[in-house]
Amino acid sequence: MKLYIKSISFSLFALLLMACGNAENNVKKEDKSSKPNYQVTSVKSDTLKYEITLPGELKPYEEVTLFAKVEGFVEKLNVDRGDVVKKGEHLLSIEAPEIQQQLLAARAKQGEIAEKLSFSAQNYQRMHKASKVEGAISSLELEQTKTRFMGDSAALSAVKAEVAAAGQLAEYRNIKSPFDGVITSRMVSPGALVGSGKEPLLKLAREDKLRLLVAIPYKHANALSPNSKASFTLNSAPGKKFDVNFSRSSKVLDPKLRSMMVEFDFDNSSDVLSAGAYAEVTLKLKRNEPTLRVPASSIITTTTSTLIAKVESGEIQLVPITTGITQGKMIEIFGNVDSRDQVILKGNSTLKNGMSINAITEQNQLN
């Protein structure tokens, strides 16, 4: 009888333990089922390559406006708009008689002082030779003769400088081409009074080589490298695409536009394009180091910030970020995130910091 009672008690105890275990499992299942399910995805890290299209402008490789340094009247004009000229070619002459007279006066003065120097040099040589005979001349006379000789020599050096300056000033009457190019504008006619910055004379541009200028926004600036390439099209040349390589950049952002000016050189020796044309430029860019990307649907945008919902140990952590380049369905992000993190695939404003969720990976979803 006692054995039977003990057996019944043990069975009741076992049933009680099973009931408690089932109750605990039910509670756990209920707790788990009470958490919302969210699909998560891994943050992707790679070196982004992409293309952007921006407006550009073709400029002459070199361009200059010519002014007259001396005042006078235009005597002769050898070129007109559209003329092709070579470096050093005589373009325009200015009539300025007073400048020529200054040069002639300086040369005459040089001849006069040269004669005086010749006489004083000969006189000094004679006195120096005579001084070797004791008592022939006094040391004071010899010193005076030497002083006159040295004074005349210094005077000749000074007048030579005056002649050179007057000659250079007279040379300014002839306007010459500083480089090979084409006359793009003529602003004066023979007989016009010019000089002292009164008005420009001619405009000259080099168009056998052109500069393609493009303003690149700040967020793309660090994706530019010396190996960057681009292509451009023009409305004036439909159906044609022209390839160019990166040449130089300003390296400084424009404070107003928040962009960096970049130049690509184009060989225009065949004269197929004209400076001043606007172009549509396609740039091929590549980040100089790997960056992080997530699906664009993961981004949470509020009135004050841009966030990403990172999942750690089943809890939401909202991380402030800034976004970069969008490519397809993926977008660059910058913030306290790394490639080992998982984020909510479809972010929304209902997600809160510390919120517990059931994270469902793509693999789990398939299962």
C-alpha positions in Angstrom: 0.0 0.0 0.0 2.8 2.4 0.9 4.6 1.7 -2.3 1.4 2.4 -4.3 1.0 5.8 -2.6 4.6 6.7 -3.3 4.2 5.8 -6.9 1.1 8.0 -7.2 2.9 11.0 -5.5 5.9 10.7 -7.9 3.6 10.6 -10.9 1.8 13.7 -9.7 5.1 15.5 -9.2 6.3 14.7 -12.7 3.0 15.9 -14.2 3.4 19.1 -12.2 6.9 19.7 -13.6 5.8 19.1 -17.1 3.0 21.6 -16.7 5.3 24.2 -15.4 7.7 23.6 -18.3 5.0 23.9 -20.8 3.7 27.0 -19.2 7.2 28.6 -19.3 7.6 27.6 -23.0 4.2 29.1 -23.7 5.3 32.3 -22.0 8.4 32.4 -24.0 6.5 31.8 -27.2 4.1 34.5 -26.3 7.0 36.9 -25.6 8.7 36.1 -28.8 5.5 36.4 -30.8 4.8 39.8 -29.2 8.0 41.3 -30.8 7.5 42.7 -34.3 9.4 41.0 -37.1 11.7 43.1 -39.3 13.9 42.0 -42.2 17.5 43.0 -41.9 20.3 43.3 -44.4 24.1 43.6 -44.1 26.0 46.8 -44.8 28.0 46.5 -48.0 31.5 47.9 -48.3 33.2 48.5 -51.7 35.0 51.0 -53.8 32.3 52.8 -55.7 32.6 53.5 -59.4 30.0 55.6 -61.0 29.2 58.3 -63.7 27.7 61.7 -63.4 26.6 64.2 -66.0 27.3 67.9 -65.5 27.3 71.0 -67.7 30.6 72.3 -69.0 32.1 75.0 -71.1 34.8 75.1 -73.7 37.4 77.9 -73.3 40.5 78.8 -75.3 43.6 77.3 -73.9 45.1 80.8 -73.8 43.3 84.1 -74.1 44.6 87.7 -73.8 43.4 91.2 -74.3 46.1 93.5 -75.7 46.5 97.1 -74.5 49.0 99.9 -75.5 51.6 100.7 -72.9 52.5 104.0 -74.5 50.2 106.8 -75.5 49.8 107.7 -79.2 47.8 107.2 -82.3 47.3 103.9 -84.2 49.6 104.2 -87.2 49.2 100.8 -88.8 46.9 97.9 -88.2 48.1 94.6 -89.7 45.3 92.2 -88.6 41.6 91.9 -88.3 39.0 89.7 -86.6 39.6 86.0 -87.5 43.2 86.4 -88.7 45.5 83.6 -87.6 48.8 84.9 -86.3 52.1 83.5 -85.1 54.0 84.2 -81.9 56.1 87.5 -82.3 54.1 88.6 -85.4 53.7 92.4 -85.7 50.0 93.2 -85.2 49.8 97.0 -84.7 52.0 100.1 -84.7 51.5 103.3 -82.6 52.7 106.7 -83.7 54.4 108.5 -80.8 57.0 111.0 -82.1 58.0 112.3 -78.6 59.1 108.8 -77.6 61.3 108.5 -80.7 62.7 111.9 -79.9 63.6 110.8 -76.4 65.5 107.8 -77.8 67.4 110.1 -80.3 68.3 112.5 -77.5 69.5 109.7 -75.3 71.7 108.4 -78.1 73.1 111.8 -78.8 74.0 112.3 -75.1 75.6 108.9 -75.1 77.9 109.9 -78.0 78.8 113.2 -76.2 79.8 111.4 -73.0 81.6 108.7 -74.9 83.8 111.4 -76.5 84.5 113.0 -73.1 85.4 109.6 -71.7 87.8 109.0 -74.5 89.5 112.3 -73.9 89.7 111.8 -70.1 91.0 108.3 -70.5 93.8 109.4 -72.7 94.6 112.3 -70.4 94.8 110.0 -67.4 97.1 107.6 -69.2 99.5 110.4 -70.1 99.5 111.7 -66.5 100.0 108.3 -65.1 102.9 107.7 -67.4 104.4 111.1 -66.6 104.1 110.4 -62.8 106.7 107.8 -63.1 109.3 110.5 -63.7 110.1 112.1 -60.3 108.9 115.7 -60.0 107.2 115.8 -63.5 103.7 116.2 -62.0 102.2 116.4 -58.6 100.2 113.6 -57.0 97.2 116.0 -56.8 97.1 116.5 -60.5 97.2 112.8 -61.1 94.4 112.2 -58.7 92.2 114.9 -60.3 92.8 113.4 -63.7 91.8 110.0 -62.4 88.7 111.4 -60.8 87.6 113.0 -64.1 88.2 109.7 -65.9 86.1 107.7 -63.4 83.3 110.3 -63.4 83.0 110.2 -67.2 83.0 106.4 -67.1 80.1 106.4 -64.6 78.3 109.0 -66.7 78.6 106.8 -69.8 77.1 103.8 -67.9 74.2 105.9 -66.7 73.4 107.3 -70.2 73.6 103.8 -71.7 70.8 102.8 -69.2 68.8 105.8 -70.4 69.3 104.7 -74.0 68.2 101.2 -73.2 65.1 102.5 -71.4 64.2 104.9 -74.2 64.7 102.1 -76.7 62.4 99.7 -74.8 59.8 102.4 -74.5 60.0 103.0 -78.3 59.6 99.3 -78.8 56.3 99.4 -77.0 54.9 101.2 -80.0 54.9 97.9 -81.8 52.3 95.4 -80.5 53.3 91.8 -81.2 51.5 88.5 -80.7 52.5 86.8 -77.4 51.6 83.3 -78.8 50.2 81.5 -81.8 46.4 82.1 -82.0 43.5 83.8 -83.8 42.4 87.4 -83.5 38.9 87.2 -81.9 38.2 90.9 -81.6 39.5 94.2 -83.0 38.5 97.3 -81.0 40.4 100.1 -82.7 41.0 101.6 -86.1 43.9 103.5 -87.6 44.1 107.1 -86.2 42.6 106.2 -82.8 44.2 107.6 -79.7 45.3 104.8 -77.5 47.5 104.1 -74.5 47.7 104.3 -70.7 45.0 101.8 -70.4 42.5 103.9 -72.3 40.9 101.0 -74.1 41.8 97.5 -75.4 43.2 97.1 -78.8 42.8 93.4 -79.8 41.8 90.1 -78.3 43.8 87.0 -79.1 42.9 83.4 -78.3 44.6 80.1 -78.8 42.1 77.6 -80.1 44.2 74.7 -81.4 43.9 73.5 -77.8 40.8 74.0 -75.7 40.0 73.8 -72.0 36.8 72.0 -70.9 35.8 73.6 -67.6 33.4 71.6 -65.3 32.3 72.6 -61.7 32.2 69.3 -59.7 30.0 69.3 -56.5 31.7 68.9 -53.2 30.4 65.3 -52.6 32.0 64.1 -55.8 35.4 65.9 -55.4 37.2 63.1 -53.6 36.2 60.6 -56.3 38.3 62.5 -58.9 41.9 61.3 -59.6 44.6 62.1 -62.2 43.4 59.0 -64.1 39.8 60.2 -64.3 38.3 60.3 -67.8 35.3 62.1 -69.3 33.4 62.5 -72.5 31.2 65.3 -73.7 28.7 66.2 -76.4 27.6 69.4 -78.0 24.4 70.6 -79.5 26.4 71.9 -82.4 27.8 68.4 -83.1 24.8 66.1 -82.7 25.6 62.4 -82.6 29.3 63.0 -81.8 31.1 62.2 -78.5 34.5 63.6 -77.6 36.8 61.9 -75.1 39.1 63.8 -72.8 41.4 63.1 -69.9 41.7 64.9 -66.6 44.3 67.8 -66.7 44.1 69.9 -63.6 41.8 71.2 -60.9 41.5 74.3 -58.6 41.9 72.0 -55.5 39.9 74.6 -53.6 36.1 74.6 -53.3 34.2 77.7 -54.4 32.7 79.0 -51.2 29.5 80.1 -52.9 28.8 77.1 -55.2 30.5 74.5 -52.9 32.1 73.0 -56.0 35.6 72.5 -57.4 36.5 73.7 -60.8 38.1 71.0 -63.0 39.7 71.2 -66.4 40.1 68.7 -69.2 42.3 69.6 -72.2 41.0 68.9 -75.7 43.3 68.7 -78.8 41.5 71.0 -81.3 44.3 71.1 -83.9 41.9 69.9 -86.6 39.6 72.9 -85.7 36.5 70.8 -85.2 35.2 72.7 -82.2 34.9 76.4 -81.2 35.6 78.0 -77.8 32.7 79.3 -75.9 30.4 76.3 -76.6 28.5 74.7 -73.7 28.8 70.9 -73.3 27.1 68.1 -71.5 30.0 66.3 -69.8 29.9 62.7 -68.5 32.5 62.1 -65.8 33.7 58.6 -64.9 34.5 58.7 -61.1 35.9 56.3 -58.5 36.1 56.7 -54.8 39.7 56.7 -53.6 38.8 54.2 -50.8 36.0 51.8 -49.9 32.8 53.3 -48.6 29.6 51.8 -47.0 26.3 51.3 -48.9 22.9 50.2 -47.9 19.5 49.9 -49.7 17.9 53.3 -50.1 14.8 51.9 -48.4 16.8 51.6 -45.1 17.2 55.4 -44.8 15.0 57.1 -42.2 14.5 60.8 -42.9 13.0 63.1 -40.3 12.6 66.9 -40.2 15.8 67.2 -38.3 18.1 64.3 -39.2 18.8 61.3 -41.4 19.1 58.0 -39.6 19.8 54.3 -40.1 18.3 51.6 -37.8 21.1 49.3 -36.8 20.3 46.0 -35.0 22.4 44.9 -32.1 21.4 41.8 -30.0 17.8 42.1 -31.2 17.5 45.8 -30.3 17.2 48.9 -32.5 19.9 51.5 -32.4 19.2 54.6 -34.4 22.4 56.0 -35.9 22.7 59.5 -37.4 24.3 59.4 -40.9 24.9 61.5 -43.9 24.3 60.1 -47.4 26.4 60.1 -50.5 26.0 58.8 -54.0 22.9 56.8 -55.0 23.5 54.0 -57.5 20.5 51.9 -58.4 18.8 50.8 -55.2 21.9 51.4 -53.1 23.1 54.6 -51.4 26.3 55.5 -49.7 26.2 56.3 -46.0 28.7 57.9 -43.6 28.4 57.6 -39.8 29.0 55.2 -36.9 28.4 52.1 -39.0 30.7 49.4 -40.3 30.5 46.5 -42.8 29.8 44.0 -40.0 26.6 45.7 -39.0 23.0 44.7 -39.9 20.4 47.3 -40.5 16.6 47.3 -41.0 15.9 46.8 -44.7 12.8 49.0 -44.7 13.2 51.8 -42.2 10.3 53.9 -40.9 9.5 56.5 -38.3 8.0 53.9 -35.9 11.4 52.5 -35.0 12.7 53.7 -31.7 16.0 53.4 -29.8 16.1 50.2 -27.6 13.1 48.7 -29.3 13.2 44.8 -29.3 12.5 43.1 -32.5 12.8 39.7 -34.2 15.5 40.2 -36.9 14.8 38.2 -40.0 17.7 37.7 -42.4 17.3 37.0 -46.0 18.3 33.4 -45.5 15.9 32.9 -42.6 13.1 34.3 -44.7 13.8 31.7 -47.4 13.6 29.0 -44.8 
